[in-house]
Amino acid sequence: MKLYLMIVLVFLLAACSKNNDVSPQNSKKTTTADSTKTSTGGISTTLPDTTPKLTHDDSIHMAGFIIKPQGVKLSVTGTTLTMIFNENVNLLLTSEGYQKTSAVHLLEDFSHSMLGGFDFTTVAEGGNTTFDWADDNLNNVVDKTITDTIINKQQMVKINVHRPFTFSKTYSSAQDALNEQALFIAKTTDTIYFTSYCYYLQKNYTSTSSSATLVYSK
């Protein structure tokens, strides 16, 4: 039990057949409302906790996040605005969990940011350029490092994913492109959401999610 609590605390404080991995049933981020409290005339009443308890197997397969603000570099060439999003995300798994994992997945959700309305390209494992799609199976992502670390006296594995996404759009005039660039740089509250889950022995484990601020600059 102490191990379960320690792992959960680590995840809260912090925020591979491998190529034949099965797809998740639902990779979209969902938000569940907090229903543990009710208000009656200003008095808060705590309801019984009905949250399903995690098994040891489930808990060791839940990734934690360490994410700093994510940088986006903007430039204008002629009438085209280009924005390079430098993804830099750290995922944490217990050593036991990582050894019992065939694949770790990482998905990005740009829909809540200004980048959501733009097309993007990335470079896939084979060196080919993909359009509006990024491989979420980290077994196929070259731009990553995997290291051992210790957090709160627990042996952990840190996976750092650091890859570029190139967003672009062509406008009717150079001034329009420059105006759009200025709007991005002025935006200081844009957010990107990340979701990760592990796959092992024909099972997709419970996903975890986190977010980070986008920082736009020239």
Secondary structure by P-SEA (a helix, b strand, c coil): caaaaaaaaaaaaacccccbbbbbccccbbbbccccccccccbbbbcccccccccaaaaaabbbbbbcbbbbbbbbcccbbbbbbbbbbbbbbcaaaaaaccbbbbbbbccccccccccccccccccccccccccccccccccbbbbbbbcccccbbbbbbbbbbbbbcccccaaaaaaaaaaaaaccbbbbbbbbbbbccccccccccbbbbbbbcc
